[in-house]
Amino acid sequence: MIGSARHTPLATRLAGLALLACVATGSAPMSPSNDDQSQLARNQLVEQIEREVRATSQYLGTDRLDPAVIRAMRTVARHRFVPDHLLGDAYGDFPLPIGRGQTISQPYIVAVMSHLLAVGAGDRVYELGTGSGYQAAVLAEMGVEVYGIEIVPDLAVQAARRLAELGYDNVHVRAGDGYLGWPEAAPFDGMIATAAGPEVPPALVEQLAVGGRLVMPLGDEHSNQQLVVITKQANGVLQRRDVLPVRFVPITGESVPH
């Protein structure tokens, strides 16, 4: 099923950043019982992300993320996107289950993927696998117009309602097969996929604007996967850059090749 990705950032481990160890030695999750505590928890989370970015800079090609991404990560209330019984873990830098076998992605990965998109205010981004809506909220906080598709209908409804309640009227969510994209809203300045596929979906290539980027994990569910950036050049050629070894759940849907 498509949803917010479950992943294990292997590059993080290679850089000596054992996430559970980090949590146990000073980055413990906080229960967002009030606004001040929630903001403090987000600030601590951003500090953790910035440390991980510096440690994985050889993979990312940078030791700091777009300031707009950092501001969004400090602003979006992640505890609004997790189940009530997991509120105490909302600001840990790890994925969390959101039901139906899906998860909300690790904040480090959300921040990195948002950075790699290289989009900003006024741009349009397509999201394959909206899940809880957290990734969409981060992009929306950056001023991006987001069009997200989630294959699990009840998750799509919940995400749309939650994003609307939080005032993100620049996010549009519907249930469906994300592999086919959202053609009537194309072309998109950027595209992001929160599940792994065996290939770059042809429909997404068609709907990506020239110069736009597609950020997604490529690979089989049971083999190595790479987080890649695909850039569509003026002559139609796709330029690929491998960024991080990762592990995501697979894209599913009737149109996905097997």
Solvent accessible surface area in square Angstrom, and as a share of the most:
residue,aa,sasa,rsa
1,M,114,0.51
2,I,0,0.00
3,G,0,0.00
4,S,8,0.05
5,A,0,0.00
6,R,117,0.43
7,H,8,0.03
8,T,56,0.33
9,P,7,0.04
10,L,51,0.26
11,A,0,0.00
12,T,1,0.00
13,R,129,0.47
14,L,125,0.62
15,A,35,0.27
16,G,62,0.60
17,L,28,0.14
18,A,54,0.42
19,L,32,0.16
20,L,141,0.70
21,A,52,0.40
22,C,28,0.17
23,V,26,0.15
24,A,84,0.65
25,T,115,0.67
26,G,68,0.65
27,S,23,0.15
28,A,62,0.48
29,P,34,0.21
30,M,40,0.18
31,S,59,0.38
32,P,18,0.12
33,S,87,0.56
34,N,85,0.44
35,D,125,0.65
36,D,119,0.61
37,Q,52,0.23
38,S,4,0.02
39,Q,65,0.29
40,L,87,0.43
41,A,3,0.02
42,R,24,0.09
43,N,45,0.23
44,Q,71,0.32
45,L,6,0.03
46,V,0,0.00
47,E,85,0.38
48,Q,6,0.03
49,I,0,0.00
50,E,53,0.24
51,R,104,0.38
52,E,0,0.00
53,V,2,0.01
54,R,132,0.48
55,A,37,0.29
56,T,0,0.00
57,S,33,0.22
58,Q,146,0.65
59,Y,58,0.22
60,L,6,0.03
61,G,67,0.64
62,T,35,0.20
63,D,75,0.39
64,R,183,0.67
65,L,13,0.06
66,D,47,0.24
67,P,88,0.55
68,A,24,0.18
69,V,0,0.00
70,I,22,0.11
71,R,151,0.55
72,A,1,0.01
73,M,1,0.00
74,R,78,0.28
75,T,67,0.39
76,V,1,0.01
77,A,23,0.18
78,R,1,0.00
79,H,36,0.16
80,R,105,0.38
81,F,2,0.01
82,V,12,0.07
83,P,36,0.23
84,D,120,0.62
85,H,150,0.67
86,L,28,0.14
87,L,58,0.29
88,G,33,0.32
89,D,51,0.26
90,A,0,0.00
91,Y,9,0.04
92,G,0,0.00
93,D,7,0.03
94,F,35,0.14
95,P,34,0.21
96,L,10,0.05
97,P,75,0.47
98,I,21,0.11
99,G,37,0.35
100,R,135,0.49
101,G,65,0.63
102,Q,9,0.04
103,T,18,0.10
104,I,1,0.00
105,S,8,0.05
106,Q,0,0.00
107,P,0,0.00
108,Y,0,0.00
109,I,1,0.00
110,V,3,0.01
111,A,0,0.00
112,V,1,0.00
113,M,3,0.01
114,S,1,0.01
115,H,45,0.20
116,L,4,0.02
117,L,3,0.01
118,A,68,0.53
119,V,12,0.07
120,G,26,0.25
121,A,88,0.68
122,G,65,0.62
123,D,41,0.21
124,R,81,0.30
125,V,0,0.00
126,Y,0,0.00
127,E,0,0.00
128,L,0,0.00
129,G,0,0.00
130,T,1,0.01
131,G,0,0.00
132,S,4,0.03
133,G,0,0.00
134,Y,4,0.02
135,Q,11,0.05
136,A,0,0.00
137,A,0,0.00
138,V,0,0.00
139,L,0,0.00
140,A,7,0.05
141,E,67,0.30
142,M,17,0.07
143,G,33,0.31
144,V,0,0.00
145,E,50,0.23
146,V,0,0.00
147,Y,28,0.11
148,G,0,0.00
149,I,4,0.02
150,E,0,0.00
151,I,37,0.19
152,V,2,0.01
153,P,84,0.53
154,D,55,0.28
155,L,7,0.04
156,A,4,0.03
157,V,81,0.46
158,Q,72,0.32
159,A,0,0.00
160,A,39,0.30
161,R,132,0.48
162,R,52,0.19
163,L,3,0.02
164,A,70,0.54
165,E,115,0.52
166,L,51,0.26
167,G,53,0.50
168,Y,30,0.12
169,D,126,0.65
170,N,31,0.16
171,V,18,0.10
172,H,62,0.28
173,V,27,0.16
174,R,90,0.33
175,A,51,0.40
176,G,28,0.27
177,D,32,0.17
178,G,0,0.00
179,Y,10,0.04
180,L,94,0.47
181,G,3,0.03
182,W,24,0.09
183,P,81,0.51
184,E,120,0.54
185,A,7,0.06
186,A,33,0.26
187,P,90,0.57
188,F,0,0.00
189,D,53,0.28
190,G,0,0.00
191,M,1,0.00
192,I,1,0.00
193,A,0,0.00
194,T,5,0.03
195,A,0,0.00
196,A,3,0.02
197,G,0,0.00
198,P,82,0.51
199,E,72,0.32
200,V,30,0.17
201,P,0,0.00
202,P,77,0.48
203,A,23,0.18
204,L,1,0.00
205,V,31,0.18
206,E,138,0.62
207,Q,16,0.07
208,L,4,0.02
209,A,24,0.18
210,V,94,0.54
211,G,54,0.52
212,G,6,0.05
213,R,78,0.28
214,L,1,0.00
215,V,0,0.00
216,M,0,0.00
217,P,0,0.00
218,L,17,0.09
219,G,19,0.19
220,D,78,0.40
221,E,69,0.31
222,H,156,0.70
223,S,52,0.34
224,N,128,0.66
225,Q,2,0.01
226,Q,53,0.24
227,L,0,0.00
228,V,0,0.00
229,V,5,0.03
230,I,5,0.03
231,T,30,0.18
232,K,29,0.12
233,Q,67,0.30
234,A,93,0.72
235,N,118,0.60
236,G,43,0.41
237,V,81,0.46
238,L,66,0.33
239,Q,106,0.47
240,R,128,0.47
241,R,95,0.35
242,D,73,0.38
243,V,5,0.03
244,L,0,0.00
245,P,25,0.16
246,V,1,0.00
247,R,70,0.25
248,F,2,0.01
249,V,13,0.08
250,P,36,0.23
251,I,6,0.03
252,T,36,0.21
253,G,19,0.18
254,E,183,0.82
255,S,43,0.28
256,V,7,0.04
257,P,56,0.35
258,H,205,0.91
